[in-house]
């Protein structure tokens, strides 16, 4: 849930504790700087990796193989 909020905007920051809010703010600044250069899927990948989501879980969410997910993450 947090990853989706971070990927698509921080509309519910009042529910985040101070540590999560600072990480989310830093991630948003980075994503804003990268915006012209990355796709929405790449944005999601960055957020999920930053949150510590496993490559296997990311692959499952995207409906792709583990190796494909890992390759996409490394390319970013």
C-alpha positions in Angstrom: 0.0 0.0 0.0 2.8 2.4 0.9 4.6 1.7 -2.3 1.5 2.5 -4.4 0.9 5.7 -2.5 4.6 6.7 -3.0 4.4 5.8 -6.7 1.3 7.7 -7.4 1.5 10.6 -5.0 1.6 11.1 -1.2 -2.1 12.0 -0.7 -2.2 10.3 2.7 1.0 11.5 4.4 -0.9 12.0 7.6 -0.9 8.3 8.1 2.9 8.0 7.8 5.2 8.2 10.8 8.1 10.7 10.7 10.7 8.2 9.4 8.4 7.0 6.6 7.5 10.5 5.7 11.1 11.6 5.4 12.0 8.6 3.3 8.9 9.1 1.2 9.8 12.8 0.7 13.3 12.0 -0.4 12.0 9.3 -2.8 9.5 11.8 -4.2 12.3 14.4 -4.8 14.3 11.7 -6.6 11.3 10.5 -8.6 10.4 14.1 -9.6 14.0 14.6 -10.8 13.9 11.4 -12.9 10.3 11.9 -14.1 11.1 12.8 -17.7 13.5 9.8 -18.0 11.5 7.0 -16.5 8.2 5.2 -17.1 5.5 4.5 -14.6 6.6 0.8 -14.3 10.2 2.0 -13.6 8.8 4.3 -11.0 7.0 1.5 -9.3 10.1 -0.7 -9.4 12.2 2.0 -7.8 9.7 2.5 -5.0 9.3 -1.3 -4.4 13.1 -1.8 -4.3 13.5 1.2 -1.9 11.0 -0.4 0.4 12.8 -3.7 0.3 10.3 -5.7 -1.7 11.9 -8.9 -3.0 12.6 -9.4 -6.6 10.4 -12.5 -6.6 7.4 -10.5 -5.2 7.9 -7.8 -7.8 8.0 -10.4 -10.5 4.7 -11.8 -9.2 3.1 -8.4 -9.1 4.2 -7.6 -12.6 3.3 -11.0 -14.0 6.8 -11.6 -15.3 9.6 -14.1 -14.4 12.1 -13.6 -11.6 15.0 -13.1 -14.0 13.1 -10.5 -16.1 12.3 -8.6 -12.9 15.8 -8.7 -11.7 17.1 -7.5 -15.1 14.7 -4.6 -15.2 15.7 -3.5 -11.7 19.4 -3.7 -12.6 18.8 -1.6 -15.7 17.2 1.2 -13.7 
